[in-house]
Amino acid sequence: MSGGGNSGGNRNNNTLVVPQATFALDQLKFEVAQELGIAIPQDGYYGNMATRDAGSLGGMITRKLVELAESQLAGQFR
């Protein structure tokens, strides 16, 4: 068996716990990419994106999602 690598199409194995969040997550991805000056591929294929850009994008999205969750939790406990 050969190792990882996605040589073909877009194989996303991530499943959303809340499928209705797809649009909001895509919106967040585009906003963060714009903030970082990273161009999102129009065809949806990220295979040609620089690893550094993909890592920056993922890291910033994670930070924003954590901030969002923390602020919502803080509001619940006031």
WOWO-V454392 format. One record per residue. N is the residue number from 1. PHI is phi in radians with two decimals (NA if undefined). PSI is psi as a letter, one per 40 degrees, with the letter a starting at -180 (999 if undefined). D_FIRST is the distance of its C-alpha to the first C-alpha in Angstrom with 1 decimal. Layout:
N_PHI_PSI_D_FIRST / N_PHI_PSI_D_FIRST
This chain:
1_NA_h_0.0 / 2_-1.57_i_3.8 / 3_-1.31_a_6.7 / 4_-0.71_b_9.7 / 5_1.33_h_12.1 / 6_-1.99_g_14.0 / 7_-1.43_e_14.7 / 8_-2.00_b_16.8 / 9_-1.18_a_19.3 / 10_-1.62_h_20.3 / 11_-1.83_g_17.9 / 12_-1.77_h_20.0 / 13_-1.62_e_19.0 / 14_-1.32_h_22.2 / 15_-2.01_h_24.9 / 16_-1.37_h_28.5 / 17_-1.17_d_30.7 / 18_-2.06_g_33.5 / 19_-1.00_d_32.4 / 20_-1.19_e_35.8 / 21_-1.43_e_35.1 / 22_-0.94_d_32.8 / 23_-1.10_d_35.8 / 24_-1.11_d_37.0 / 25_-1.18_d_33.7 / 26_-1.10_d_33.4 / 27_-1.06_d_37.0 / 28_-1.07_d_36.3 / 29_-1.04_d_33.4 / 30_-1.17_d_35.7 / 31_-1.11_d_38.6 / 32_-1.13_d_36.6 / 33_-1.05_d_35.1 / 34_-1.13_d_38.7 / 35_-1.03_d_40.0 / 36_-1.50_e_37.5 / 37_1.29_f_38.1 / 38_-1.80_h_34.5 / 39_-1.47_h_34.2 / 40_-1.44_h_32.0 / 41_-1.06_h_30.3 / 42_-1.13_d_32.4 / 43_-1.48_e_29.5 / 44_1.46_e_27.6 / 45_-1.65_h_24.6 / 46_-1.68_e_24.1 / 47_-1.09_d_21.5 / 48_-1.67_e_24.3 / 49_-1.35_i_26.0 / 50_-1.10_i_26.4 / 51_-1.00_d_24.5 / 52_-1.04_d_27.9 / 53_-1.14_d_29.4 / 54_-1.09_d_26.6 / 55_-1.15_d_27.0 / 56_-1.09_d_30.8 / 57_-1.10_d_30.7 / 58_-1.09_d_28.6 / 59_-1.11_d_30.7 / 60_-1.21_d_34.0 / 61_-1.08_d_33.0 / 62_-1.07_d_32.2 / 63_-1.01_d_35.6 / 64_-1.14_d_37.5 / 65_-1.15_d_36.0 / 66_-1.15_d_36.9 / 67_-1.03_d_40.4 / 68_-1.06_d_40.8 / 69_-1.13_d_39.9 / 70_-1.09_d_42.2 / 71_-1.19_d_45.1 / 72_-1.19_d_44.8 / 73_-1.14_d_44.7 / 74_-1.09_d_47.6 / 75_-1.19_d_49.6 / 76_-1.29_d_49.1 / 77_-1.79_e_50.5 / 78_-1.50_999_53.7
